[in-house]
Amino acid sequence: MDQNLPALSLGSDYPESILNVDFGKLNPLIRRSRELDQEYRKSGDLANLEAAIKTSWQAADSTHDDKPGIRTTCLLYLSYLIKDRYTATNNTEDLDKSIELAEEANGIAETLQEVHPQHPLVLKALRARLIDRYALTGSDSDLDRAIDTARQSINITNDSASDVSYQYGDLSALLGRRYLATGTVENVDEAISMGWKAIEGEVTNNKPMRLHLLAHVGSLLGQKSLRTGSLDDMDEGVRLARQAVEEASEEEPALADSLNSLATLLGQRYSITSALIDIDEAIALARRSLKIPSYNSTMLATSLGNLAVLLQLRYQRSRKLSDLEESTQLSQQALTTMPVNQ
C-alpha cells in the first residue's frame, strides 16, 4: 500500500493547555506536582519530573472511592507526566504505564452517571498513547483500541459542541491508518465519511484545521482511487486539495502541507492517466512548497522526498537525465535531513 497520507494533528497533547482544572482546589499534592512539572519544563531537569510523578502518585492514592471524578483527573494528569518521562528516556515501560493509567481513568469515567468534564481528554490522551505504541510495534490491537476510543469520544460529544469536528477528524485519521495497514475499502469509505463530517462540523473558524481536513479527505479519496481505479474519486480528491491551496494565504503555516498534498494527488492521477499536464503541475507545486520555510526537519525531508518521487515519475516517461539526476540528489538530501529517530 502507498503510505502517503498527510499526518493529521488536530489538537494539543500538553496537559496544561487542555486540562481546564483548578488543581489547587482538587488536591494540594496535585498543585505541588504541577509546580514541579513547570520547573521541569523550564529546566529540563529529570529530577523535577521524577518528583512531580512521585507527588502525583501520592495524590492519586489519596483519593477516595466516594470521589471518583477527582481520581479520574489525578490519573489523567499522572498519565501525562509519565508520558513526558517516556518522551525524555524512551523507556517503553513508561509508555505502557501511561496507557494503563489512562485506561483506568477511562474505566472510572465510564461508571459515572454524568459525563466527567475531563472524559474527552482522558480518551484523547489514551488514543494518543496507543498510537505512539502502534508506531513502535505495529500492533493491530493498539490501532483497533485507538479507533474504539475515537468512536467513544464521538458518542459522549454533543453534535453542537465546538470540538465535535476534532472527534470526527481523529476517527477519520485512524481509519485511514487502518486502511493503509489492511487495504480494506470499508475502512477508507468510513474514513472519508468521518472526514466530511469533520469538515461540516468545523464551527470554530479554525482555518489551519479546515485546510488539513480538506487535504486529508482529498488524500483518502486518492488512496481509494488507486485501489478501486475510480477516476471520479481521484478527481474529487484533487479538487479538495486544490481548494485547500486556494484557501490558504501565503503566510498560512498549513500551505506547504496543502501544496504537497495536491502535488501528490496530481502525481497519483498522472500514474493513472499519463497526462503530462498533471505531473508538470505536481512538480511545480512541490518546488513551490520548498520555498516555504519549514518549521521542522521532518517536514522539509518529506517535501524533498515528495519532489524526488515526482521527478522520478516524469523521468520514466521523458527519459530526461536532468530529472533523474535531480531526483537522486533530492532523495539523498531528504535522507540526510530526516531526524535520526524517524
N, C-alpha and C positions, 0 to 999 in steps of 0.2 A: 504493500500500500504506500502511496505517496504521503509523506508525513508533513506536508506543507500546509498546516493550518496556523493562523495567527494566534499568538498567546493572548488570551482574553483575561485581563486583570481588571476586576470590577470593584475593588474596594481595598481599603487599608486593612492590614493584619496586625497593626500595632495597638495594644490594648488601651492605652491612654487616649487614643484618638477616637475610639469607638465605644468604650465602656462608660456610659453616662451614669456613673455611680459615685456617690459621696462615700469613699471608703472609710473616712474617719468615723462617720456615723455608724457604719456597719460593725467595725471592729478595730480597736486601736492597733492590734497586731498587723492588720492589713494596711493601716495607714503607715506604720513603720516600714513594712515591706515595700510599699510604694516609694517611700523616701529612699530606701536602699537601691531600688531599681533605677530611680532617677540618677542617683550617684553613679551607678554602673554605666548608664548611657552616656554620662558626661566623661567619665574617666576610662572606661573600658576595663576596669579592674574586676576580674572574675570573683575576687573575694567579696565584693559588694553584691554580686549576683547570687553567690552561694548563701550569703546572709539573708538576702531577700527571699530565696527559696525556703530556707530553714524557717524563717518567720511566717511565711505563708502556710507552710505545713502546720505550724502551731495554730494559726488562725482557723484553718480548715478542721483540725482535730478538736478545736474548742467549740465548734458549732453544735447545736443540739438538734435532736430529731424533730422538735416542735418548730424549728425554723429552717425548713428545707430550702426555702428561697435564698437565704443568706449563704447556706452551704454551697448551693449551686454557683453563686457568684465567686465565692472563695476558690472553689475547684477550677473555675474558668480562669481566674487570674493566675493560679498556680500552674495551670497548663501552659499559659503564655510564657511564664518565666522559665519553665523547663524547656520549652521550645527555644527560647533565647540561648539557653546553655547548649542545646544541641547545635544551634547555628554557630556558636563560638568554638565548640570542641569536636563536632561531627561524631559524637558518641551516639550510635543508633539506639542504645538503651533509653536515652532521654527522649528520642522521638517516639518510641513505643510507650513510654510513661506519659508523655504529653497526650497521646491518643487515648490511653486508658483513663486519664483524668477527665478528658472531655467527654468520653463515653459515660463515665459515672455522672457527670453534671447533667448530661442529656437524659439519663435514666431518671434522675430526680425530677427534672423539669417536666418530664412526661407524666409524672404522677400527680402534678398539681392541677387543681380544678380550673384555674385561670392560667392563661399563658404568662409565663415568667418574663419580665421585661428583657432579661438577657438571653432568653432561649434562642432567638435567632442568631445571636452572637456565639452561643455555645455550638450551634450547628455549623456556623461559618468556620469557627476555629477547628472543629472536628474534621470538617471537609478539607480544609487547607492542609492539615497534618496528614490525613490519609493520602492526599495527592502527593505530598512530599515523600511519603514512604513508597507509594506506587512508582514514583520517578526513580527511586533507588532499586526496587525489587521487581517491578513489573507484575506484581501480584494482582490478578483479576479480582480477587475478593476485596482488596482495598478500593479499587475503582468502583466496583459494584456498591460497596458500602457508601462511598462518597456520593454516588448517584442517589442512593436511598435518602441521605441527609438533605440533598438538594430538593427532592420531592417533599420531604417533611417540612422544609423551610417554606415552600410554597403553600402547603396545607395550613400552616399557622399564620400566614401573612394575609392580611385583608387585601382584596383586589385594588382598593383605592389607596393603599399605603404608598408612601413616596419611594420605598425601596423595593417594591414588587418587581421592578424591571431588573434589579440586581439578581433576584432569586431566579427568574426565568433565564437570565443570561448565564448564571452559573450552571444551571441544569443543561442548557444548550451546549456549553463548552465541554462539560463532562461527557455528554452523549456523543459529541464529536470525537472526543478521545477514544471512546469505546468503539466507535465506528472504525477509526483508524486501526485499532487493535484487532477487530474481528471481521471488518468488511460487511457487516450485516446492514442491509439497506434500511431496515426498520429503525435502526438507531439514528442514521443520518436524517431520515424523514422526521423523526421526533425532534432531533436537534434543530432542524430548520424551523419546525413549528414553534418550538420554545423560543428560538431566536426572534421570530416575528413577534411573538407576544412580548418579548423584552423590548423590542423597538416601539411597539404600540403602547406599552406601559410606561415608557420613559416620560415622566411629567416634571422632572426637576430642572429641565433646560441644561442638563449636563452634556455639553457638546462633545467633549472627548469620548464620553461613553457612547453617545449615539454614533460617532464615527467608527469606533471599534466594533460596535454591533453590526453596522452596515457591512463593514469589511468581513466580519466573522460569518455572517449569513451568506454573503457572496462566496466566500471560500468553501463553505459547506455545499452550496449548490454546485460549485466547480468540482468538488470531490465526488459528489453524486453523479455528475455528468460523466466523469472519467470511468465510473463503474458501470453505468447503465447505457452510455452512448447517447443520452438525450442532449441534443444541441440547445434545446429550449432552456434547460436548466443552466447550461453554461452561459448562454446569452443573458439570462436573468442575473446570474452571479456577476458577470461583467458590468451589467447596468448598476447593480447595488454598489459595487466597488468604485465605479466611476462617480456615482452620486456622493460617496464619501469624500473623494478627492475634490469634487466641485464645491462641496460644502465647507471644506477646510480652508482656513486662511493660511497665508504663507508663514504666519507666526504660530500656527497651531502645532502643539507637540505631537499630535497624532498624524500629522500629514505624511511623515516618512513611512509609517506603517500602512497608511491608506494607499500611497503610491506603490509600495511593494506588493500589496495585496492585488491591486489592479494589474500590475505588471505580471504577477504570477498567473493570474486568470487568463490574461491575453496569451501568455506563453502556452498555457494548457489548451486554449482554444486553437492556437496555431498547430498544436500536435494532433488535433482532430481534423482541421480544415486545410492546413498548409497555406493559409492566407498570409503572405509576406507582410501585409499591412499590419497584422496583429503582432508579429514578432518584432518588427521595426519599432512600433509604438511601445511595446513592452520594454525593449532595451532603452529607449529614450526616457521612459518613466523611471526605470531602475537607476539610470545615470542621474536623473533629477533628484532622486531620493538621497543619493550620496553627497549631494551639495548641501543637504540639511544637516546642521551639527547634530551628531548623535550623542545622547546622554549616557550611553554606556557602550562598552566594547562588544557586548553580545549583539546589540542592535546593529552596530557597524559591521560586524562579521557576517550577520545574516544578510545585510544589504549587499555586501561584496559577493557573497556566495550566490545570491539570487541573480545578480548581473552575470556572474560567471556561467551559470546554468543556461541563461537565455542566450548568451553569445555562443555557447556550445551547440544549442539547438539550431541557431542560424547557420553556423558553420557546417552542420550536417547537410544543409540544403545548398548553401552558397559555395562551400569549399574555399572560402577566403581565409588564407593563413593568418591574416591580421585578427580575425575573430577568434581563431583557435589560440593564438599566442596571448591575446588579452585575457581570454577565459582562463588559461593556465596560470597566468600571472595573478589574476584576481583570486583564484582558488587558493593559491599559496599565501596570498595576503590575508585571506579570510581565516586560514588555519593559524597563522601567527597572531592574528588579532583576537581570536576566541580565547576567553579566560581558561586557565588550565583546569578548572573544576567543572567545565561544561562537558 
